[in-house]
Amino acid sequence: MKLNKKSKDNYITYAIVMVAYLIFQILSATGNLSSHMTGLLVPMTYYAVIAVALNLCVGILGELSIGHCGFMCIGAFSSAFFSKLTENVLAWPIRFFLAFVIGIAFAALFGFLIGIPVLRLKGDYLAIVTLAFGEIIKNVINAFYIGVDGNGVHFSMKNSMELNMEPDGNLIINGAMGITGTPHNSNFTIGIIVLLLSLFVVQNLINSRDGRAIMAVRDNYIAAEATGINVTRYKMMAFVLSAAIAGAAGVLFSHNITTLTASSQYFGYNASIMILVYVVLGGIGNIRGSVIAACVLYLLPELLRGFSTYRMLIYSIVLIVMMIVNWSPRVIEKREKLAAKIGFGSRKKIAR
């Protein structure tokens, strides 16, 4: 059976992820991968997942969002809360699966609620509002004190003393100190599975009728509306799906650390910009490029640690080279000619 170009392109993406997974697994099994580098594999996967989510919003929908760390934060805390609540009730595979469902569902719900007013804006205004949303979510969660005892769930936004729990009560969310002792269920294999599922969903959406409608809205809002495309529906579809995938990244994140806090280090402005950098350097609208850029740029500072003083200089040079390779017209032309010779055909950009 002869595959068309789009299917072939999708399978190449899946193959790259699987080959990378096998290489890291072999290196880890043979002892050629340090324990520190092994610990970076799960974070690498959830940053790749959220890069895919953001590229769906920025590259395919054409809306600049800087608040996806807020959706990741919602997915992380909602799933971690459920896992802590049912830690001694459900077996870990069932609990972890349900935690994923809850994290994705809550992130999608907030994506829908935020999308109603936000998607009326465009450009810089949308970026500012989504950035504000991310900061609001982070600060609101830091004010939550939630505990559970025999009388049910207790909630306060002042301090843990206001909960008035029984002596045997369990404090789950402790304000700015977050959630301590989340079950450590995430691993590299699960991260790769989530990444592959995210790629499958996004790439199939892009190649579907709905995906073409979304890109038509991105390219020309007025022309799309004139042809009968429900602009609001398709913008909301892409934004909610993007938020849900970011929530899945949050579930991986929350089940990979000992203490989950809504800190600026993980969910703040700098983290959002870092993910946007992954998307831009990988190629806006290029889903495979986002995954590669996220993995390379996340691991590179650690791989260059031996260069000491020159580490960040080399990192900066790599950023410049990646930008030239992805956006220079001459380099793109040569790359497409090379791809045509190999047999993959010319690679057409779907970004604006």
Helices and strands as residue ranges (DSSP letters): H 5-29, H 35-39, H 41-55, I 56-60, H 68-85, H 92-118, H 123-141, E 145-149, E 152-156, G 160-163, E 170-174, G 175-177, E 179-180, H 188-206, H 209-219, H 221-226, H 231-254, E 259-260, H 264-267, H 269-282, H 287-303, G 305-310, H 311-327, H 329-342
